[in-house]
Amino acid sequence: MSSAMYERMRTNPKFQELVTRRGRFAWTLAIIVLTMFYGYILTIAFNPTALGRPVAEGSMLTIGVAVELFM
């Protein structure tokens, strides 16, 4: 593609809106993932028994494993 075409795409208002929305969406997802990850790590550090309990009575699956699989 020619540089004139790239320039025309970059100046298009719809393209600018798409870039803005993509950036906002990426930052939102990054904050959600980091919050979940650090929350999980802090739970392990300060209350590990909460994650060591089984999901159901007699189950081998613990809450910690289920939360980690969800993440």
WOURHU-V140665 format. One record per backbone hydrogen bond with DSSP energy under -1.0 kcal/mol. NH is the residue of the N-H (numbers start at 0). CO is the residue of the C=O. If there is no record, write none. Layout:
BEGIN
NH_CO + NH_CO
END
This chain:
BEGIN
5_1 + 6_2 + 7_3 + 8_4 + 9_5 + 10_6 + 15_11 + 16_12 + 17_13 + 18_14 + 19_15 + 20_16 + 21_17 + 22_18 + 23_19 + 24_20 + 25_21 + 26_22 + 27_23 + 28_24 + 29_25 + 30_26 + 31_27 + 32_28 + 33_29 + 34_30 + 35_31 + 36_32 + 37_33 + 38_34 + 39_35 + 40_36 + 41_37 + 42_38 + 43_39 + 44_40 + 45_41 + 46_42 + 49_46 + 54_60 + 58_55 + 62_52 + 63_50 + 65_61 + 66_62 + 67_63 + 68_64 + 69_65 + 70_66
END
